[in-house]
Each structure stands twice: as C-alpha cells, then as structure tokens.
Amino acid sequence: MNFEAIKSIYLFEMARTRRTLMQSVISPVVSTSLYFIVFGAAIGSRIQEVDGVPYGAFIAPGLIMLTLLNQCIGNGSFGIYFPKFTGTIYEILSAPISVVEIVIGYVGAAATKGLLIGTIILVTASLFVDISIAHPFLMVLFFVLTAVSFSLFGFMIGIWAKDFEQLNVIPMLVIPPLVFLGGSFYSIDMLPPFWQTVSHFNPVLYLVSGFRWSFFEIADVNPLISLGIVVVFLAACLSITAWIFKTGYKLKN
C-alpha cells in the first residue's frame, strides 16, 4: 500500500476546503440555521411534538443527513471530475498508484469533509434545540457509513459526468427532493396508507430513519433494516467503482 500517494491525494483535496471556506463551511451552517428558524417558527408552532419528541429536535437528524449527503456527493464528484476536466487524471492513472489508493485518497477526503461539516451542523443544531443521543455508537456508525457510501457515490458521478451540468444534476435536483420526502420533517405515519407505501421505495427514508433512531429511539423503519440498506448501497458502489476502473469507463477515452 502506497501510503505516501494516499496522503498526497488526501491532503490536496482537504486543502481545497480551506480555500473555499465560505462555500464549504459557512454556507451549510447558515442554511441549517435558516431551516431551524423557518420550520421551527412556521411548523413547530403547529406541531409541538412528533412521537413524543419536540418538533425542532425531531427534524435535526434529517437536516444533518441532508447536509451530509450534499457535502459528500459534491466533494466526491468534484474531486475526481476536476482532474478529468483539466486532463491531469492521466498523470494519476499512469503513476505507480493502485486503484485502491486512488479511491481511498479521493473518497477518504470527501468523507472527512462531509463528517466535519455534519459535526458542525450537529453542534449548530444543539444551539437551537435540545438534542440527546441515545445510542452514540450507532449514530457514529450511521454517520461514517453514510459519509463513505455517498462520497463513493459522488466519486462515481464525477467519473460519469461529461460537463458541470451533469455534475450538478443529482446533487441539486435528485438528492434534496428525496431527503425532503424521506421523512426528514415528518413521520411517514402522518401520511395516508398509499403514500406510506410509496415512501418505503425512497432509499433516503432508511438513512434518516436509522439516524434518527440513534438519537431518540423512534423510527419509521427498523434500524437494523436501515443499517442493512446502507451496507448494501456501499457494497454496490464499491462494485461499480471496481468495474469502472477495470473497464476504463470514461477514464481512458
């Protein structure tokens, strides 16, 4: 294992966060604060509690997950797309670095940035509402597995995208609606039976539900099923990434 190569890619990607501090850190914090102010005032005054949890605290895991997914996908996709865009990807592919080392470097940096921002959002949320973590280990496990899985997913998007428009399609137009409709701001028990069934086809529901259970021990889906969904998604992303590098899909042409 070439740890020096991994370190070089990792530190280069992490340095980009310091250069874009406003976009990377301050913007998510301001956005999350606005969510708490707007939803807490507009909806919280009408919905005092959900399953015995104050509404402001109830939505906190969903907001953290929304930020985590956006950050991991965005950082993971841009990290590998930019070398493709500039042509420096061929220097990386021709260097004595294995596929595993390339993936660890890029995905590790994207996941680290996502976890850092997610932690900052968690601290920010605690300033607005009282948050208790019933199962810290499970919370960290969901946190890390989700960050790695969606950083890898973003990495795949960066390889697939042929321009900046495609690069932003999924993070901007697909992920936010899935998160909003995945029980982030409500329990699916509030929905009619038909829409409860439809909601179970939304993969983000399982992420939000499992993550929320680690805080308050309430969930729309069994937390073990949620954890299994995350593991399956991670395995699928690993398999597709391995296929991409094996075939050279959109890398060697």
Phi, psi and omega per residue, in radians:
M1 nan 2.160 -3.126
N2 -1.526 1.540 -3.078
F3 -1.200 -0.476 3.128
E4 -1.166 -0.664 3.105
A5 -1.170 -0.769 3.105
I6 -1.047 -0.780 -3.132
K7 -1.077 -0.703 -3.111
S8 -1.132 -0.830 3.127
I9 -1.120 -0.767 -3.097
Y10 -1.074 -0.860 -3.100
L11 -1.183 -0.625 3.102
F12 -1.086 -0.760 -3.141
E13 -1.208 -0.674 3.137
M14 -1.168 -0.552 3.139
A15 -1.128 -0.468 3.137
R16 -1.139 -0.500 3.103
T17 -1.132 -0.707 3.127
R18 -1.181 -0.544 -3.139
R19 -1.344 -0.390 -3.115
T20 -2.125 0.857 -3.051
L21 -1.038 -0.725 -3.118
M22 -1.052 -0.834 -3.109
Q23 -1.284 -0.665 -3.002
S24 -1.392 -0.625 -3.008
V25 -2.052 -0.964 -3.009
I26 -1.149 -0.728 -3.115
S27 -1.054 -0.843 3.101
P28 -1.076 -0.638 3.132
V29 -1.135 -0.785 3.125
V30 -1.108 -0.753 -3.129
S31 -1.079 -0.780 3.141
T32 -1.122 -0.705 3.109
S33 -1.054 -0.720 3.121
L34 -1.138 -0.659 3.084
Y35 -1.022 -0.811 -3.118
F36 -1.137 -0.699 -3.128
I37 -1.170 -0.835 -3.073
V38 -1.250 -0.928 -3.096
F39 -1.224 -0.642 3.129
G40 -1.115 -0.674 -3.121
A41 -1.403 -0.773 -3.033
A42 -1.365 -0.769 -3.070
I43 -1.749 -0.634 -3.103
G44 -1.068 -0.500 3.119
S45 -1.252 -0.347 -3.126
R46 -1.799 -0.511 3.097
I47 -2.022 1.710 -3.070
Q48 -1.229 -0.748 -3.087
E49 -2.481 2.687 3.005
V50 -2.268 2.017 -3.089
D51 0.938 0.665 3.079
G52 1.458 0.047 -3.135
V53 -1.913 2.297 3.077
P54 -0.918 2.453 -3.009
Y55 -1.016 -0.717 -3.141
G56 -1.037 -0.728 3.111
A57 -1.247 -0.596 -3.111
F58 -1.050 -0.682 -3.066
I59 -1.456 -0.199 -3.081
A60 -1.003 -0.853 3.120
P61 -1.033 -0.646 3.119
G62 -1.145 -0.699 3.114
L63 -1.182 -0.678 3.094
I64 -1.108 -0.748 -3.139
M65 -1.157 -0.676 3.099
L66 -1.034 -0.820 3.132
T67 -1.146 -0.749 -3.113
L68 -1.071 -0.799 -3.126
L69 -1.108 -0.807 -3.126
N70 -1.090 -0.767 -3.111
Q71 -1.166 -0.786 -3.102
C72 -1.158 -0.775 3.134
I73 -1.161 -0.782 -3.126
G74 -1.087 -0.841 -3.128
N75 -1.197 -0.685 3.139
G76 -1.150 -0.691 -3.109
S77 -1.297 -0.789 -3.096
F78 -1.184 -0.601 -3.108
G79 -1.008 -0.711 -3.115
I80 -1.639 -0.429 -3.130
Y81 -1.226 -0.683 -3.069
F82 -1.077 -0.767 3.031
P83 -1.044 -0.608 3.058
K84 -1.123 -0.753 -3.095
F85 -1.118 -0.712 -3.099
T86 -1.532 -0.241 -3.127
G87 1.578 -0.035 -3.134
T88 -1.324 -0.132 3.115
I89 -1.050 -0.523 -3.114
Y90 -1.234 -0.512 3.063
E91 -1.172 -0.666 3.126
I92 -1.202 -0.758 -3.114
L93 -1.188 -0.513 -3.132
S94 -1.550 -0.186 3.127
A95 -1.294 2.786 3.123
P96 -1.318 1.081 -3.137
I97 -2.218 2.333 3.136
S98 -1.398 2.882 3.112
V99 -1.049 -0.725 -3.127
V100 -1.040 -0.737 -3.118
E101 -1.182 -0.669 3.094
I102 -1.103 -0.827 -3.115
V103 -1.125 -0.762 -3.141
I104 -1.067 -0.738 -3.120
G105 -1.104 -0.908 -3.091
Y106 -1.265 -0.844 -3.099
V107 -1.207 -0.662 3.110
G108 -1.068 -0.726 3.121
A109 -1.164 -0.766 3.141
A110 -1.104 -0.739 3.132
A111 -1.151 -0.700 3.122
T112 -1.076 -0.778 3.126
K113 -1.127 -0.705 3.101
G114 -1.094 -0.730 3.138
L115 -1.168 -0.677 3.111
L116 -1.106 -0.816 3.139
I117 -1.152 -0.724 3.111
G118 -1.044 -0.702 3.105
T119 -1.144 -0.713 3.097
I120 -1.089 -0.691 3.121
I121 -1.161 -0.659 3.094
L122 -1.078 -0.762 3.095
V123 -1.133 -0.727 3.109
T124 -1.066 -0.745 3.141
A125 -1.081 -0.640 -3.122
S126 -1.165 -0.301 3.084
L127 -1.348 -0.380 -3.100
F128 -1.742 -0.610 -3.074
V129 -2.396 2.829 3.068
D130 -1.456 2.064 -3.114
I131 -2.030 2.246 3.047
S132 -2.102 2.472 -3.123
I133 -1.929 1.859 -3.079
A134 -1.251 -0.598 -3.091
H135 -2.311 1.447 -3.078
P136 -1.004 -0.720 -3.111
F137 -1.098 -0.792 -3.133
L138 -1.164 -0.632 3.107
M139 -1.074 -0.809 3.123
V140 -1.129 -0.679 3.136
L141 -1.084 -0.830 3.082
F142 -1.073 -0.737 -3.116
F143 -1.017 -0.894 -3.057
V144 -1.241 -0.816 -3.117
L145 -1.085 -0.707 3.115
T146 -1.146 -0.740 -3.137
A147 -1.088 -0.807 -3.130
V148 -1.156 -0.774 -3.096
S149 -1.066 -0.820 -3.060
F150 -1.434 -0.363 2.962
S151 -1.179 -0.700 3.083
L152 -1.176 -0.664 3.075
F153 -1.094 -0.751 3.080
G154 -1.108 -0.670 3.087
F155 -1.005 -0.739 3.111
M156 -1.154 -0.688 3.109
I157 -1.095 -0.725 3.135
G158 -1.074 -0.611 3.095
I159 -1.286 -0.688 -3.105
W160 -1.242 -0.645 -3.019
A161 -1.132 2.383 3.106
K162 -1.786 -0.192 3.088
D163 -2.705 3.071 -3.091
F164 -1.185 -0.458 3.114
E165 -1.137 -0.851 3.097
Q166 -1.114 -0.575 -3.120
L167 -1.079 -0.546 -3.054
N168 -1.766 -0.061 -3.063
V169 -1.075 -0.941 -3.072
I170 -1.231 -0.831 3.134
P171 -1.087 -0.565 -3.035
M172 -1.668 -0.609 -3.002
L173 -1.921 -0.272 -3.085
V174 -1.906 -0.905 -3.035
I175 -1.119 -0.858 -3.128
P176 -0.983 -0.814 3.103
P177 -1.073 -0.666 3.128
L178 -1.114 -0.684 3.132
V179 -1.202 -0.785 -3.135
F180 -1.104 -0.605 -3.125
L181 -1.635 0.132 -3.101
G182 -1.792 0.433 3.098
G183 1.429 0.342 -3.137
S184 -1.185 -0.652 -3.052
F185 -1.979 0.120 -3.137
Y186 -2.812 2.880 2.995
S187 -1.622 2.412 -3.107
I188 -1.181 -0.214 3.047
D189 -1.128 -0.329 3.103
M190 -1.332 -0.237 -3.059
L191 -1.546 2.770 3.003
P192 -1.085 2.727 -3.086
P193 -0.898 -0.720 -3.119
F194 -1.057 -0.807 -3.092
W195 -1.297 -0.418 2.999
Q196 -1.110 -0.730 3.114
T197 -1.134 -0.756 3.124
V198 -1.078 -0.690 -3.102
S199 -1.068 -0.510 -3.123
H200 -1.229 -0.190 3.055
F201 -1.572 -0.037 3.095
N202 -1.561 1.955 -3.074
P203 -1.092 -0.483 -3.110
V204 -1.199 -0.449 3.093
L205 -0.953 -0.726 -3.090
Y206 -1.210 -0.620 3.112
L207 -1.154 -0.868 -3.110
V208 -1.140 -0.756 -3.102
S209 -1.110 -0.821 3.127
G210 -1.138 -0.704 3.124
F211 -1.135 -0.728 3.128
R212 -1.144 -0.618 3.141
W213 -1.097 -0.610 3.135
S214 -1.160 -0.362 3.093
F215 -1.540 -0.958 -2.913
F216 -2.066 -0.007 -3.106
E217 1.059 0.571 2.991
I218 -2.211 2.472 -3.077
A219 -2.740 2.649 3.038
D220 -1.476 -0.346 -3.109
V221 -2.360 2.587 3.071
N222 -0.914 2.209 -3.079
P223 -1.065 -0.491 3.098
L224 -1.199 -0.642 3.065
I225 -1.149 -0.726 3.112
S226 -1.046 -0.780 3.128
L227 -1.107 -0.692 3.115
G228 -1.110 -0.659 3.120
I229 -1.096 -0.741 3.137
V230 -1.098 -0.770 -3.126
V231 -1.122 -0.729 3.122
V232 -1.120 -0.735 3.127
F233 -1.105 -0.731 3.104
L234 -1.086 -0.760 3.132
A235 -1.111 -0.687 3.118
A236 -1.124 -0.741 3.129
C237 -1.125 -0.706 3.110
L238 -1.096 -0.742 -3.131
S239 -1.125 -0.768 -3.129
I240 -1.168 -0.695 3.111
T241 -1.096 -0.725 3.095
A242 -1.075 -0.710 3.106
W243 -1.135 -0.695 -3.138
I244 -1.033 -0.828 -3.112
F245 -1.295 -0.505 3.111
K246 -1.203 -0.676 -3.103
T247 -1.640 -0.283 -3.088
G248 1.312 0.407 -3.098
Y249 -0.964 2.052 3.112
K250 0.978 0.393 3.054
L251 -2.045 -0.718 -3.064
K252 -1.712 -0.007 3.113
N253 -2.120 nan nan
